[in-house]
Amino acid sequence: MIMIFQLLDLVLSVVFFIMIAHIIMSWLLNFGVLNYNQPIVAQLWTGLNRLLEPVYEPIRRFLPDTRPLDLAPLVAFVAVIALRDIILPG
């Protein structure tokens, strides 16, 4: 049973760091530090979006439409942190 909890914690930790990378990259793109026209930046951004859209899409259905501000990543991020704390509180 402990091995299942450790495996779930590992999966949630990986999702946590992917979400951190996505959040930081979105800030860098919005502030003009990174450029969409660079091939590696475009590939990274597309890959992160493909990984995280299945997580964000169900959350967007329940949230109100706040057009300029997407709250789905914030809700998903808080949910991942909460799940990690519930699974392994120590």
C-alpha positions in Angstrom: 0.0 0.0 0.0 2.9 2.4 0.8 4.3 1.7 -2.7 1.0 2.9 -4.3 1.1 6.1 -2.3 4.7 6.7 -3.2 4.0 6.1 -6.9 1.0 8.5 -6.7 3.2 11.1 -5.0 5.8 10.7 -7.7 3.2 11.3 -10.4 1.8 14.3 -8.6 5.4 15.7 -8.1 6.1 15.4 -11.9 2.8 17.1 -12.7 3.7 19.8 -10.2 7.0 20.6 -11.8 5.5 20.5 -15.3 2.9 23.0 -14.2 5.6 25.2 -12.7 7.5 25.1 -16.0 4.3 26.0 -17.9 3.5 28.9 -15.5 7.1 30.3 -15.7 7.2 29.9 -19.5 3.8 31.7 -19.9 5.2 34.6 -17.8 8.4 34.8 -19.9 6.4 34.7 -23.1 3.9 37.4 -21.9 6.7 39.7 -20.7 8.6 39.3 -24.0 11.7 37.5 -22.6 11.0 34.5 -24.8 9.8 34.7 -28.4 7.3 32.4 -30.1 9.3 32.6 -33.3 12.2 30.6 -31.8 11.7 27.0 -32.8 12.7 25.4 -29.5 10.4 27.8 -27.5 7.5 27.0 -29.8 8.1 23.3 -29.4 8.4 23.5 -25.7 5.3 25.7 -25.4 3.3 23.3 -27.7 4.4 20.3 -25.7 3.5 21.8 -22.3 0.1 22.9 -23.6 -0.6 19.4 -25.0 0.4 17.8 -21.7 -1.7 20.2 -19.5 -4.8 20.9 -21.6 -6.5 17.6 -20.6 -6.0 18.7 -17.0 -7.2 22.3 -17.5 -10.2 21.7 -19.8 -12.5 20.0 -17.3 -11.7 22.7 -14.8 -12.6 25.4 -17.3 -16.1 24.0 -17.7 -16.9 24.7 -14.0 -15.2 28.1 -13.7 -16.9 31.3 -14.7 -15.7 32.9 -17.9 -13.0 35.4 -16.9 -11.8 36.0 -20.5 -8.5 37.8 -20.1 -7.5 35.8 -17.0 -7.4 32.0 -17.1 -7.9 30.6 -13.6 -7.8 26.9 -14.6 -4.0 26.6 -14.1 -4.3 28.2 -10.6 -7.1 25.8 -9.6 -5.2 22.8 -11.0 -2.0 23.9 -9.2 -3.8 24.2 -5.9 -5.5 20.9 -6.4 -2.1 19.1 -7.0 -0.6 20.7 -3.9 -3.6 19.7 -1.9 -3.5 16.1 -3.2 0.2 15.8 -2.4 -0.4 17.1 1.1 -3.3 14.7 1.6 -1.4 11.6 0.3 1.8 12.2 2.2 1.2 14.8 5.0 4.7 14.4 6.5 
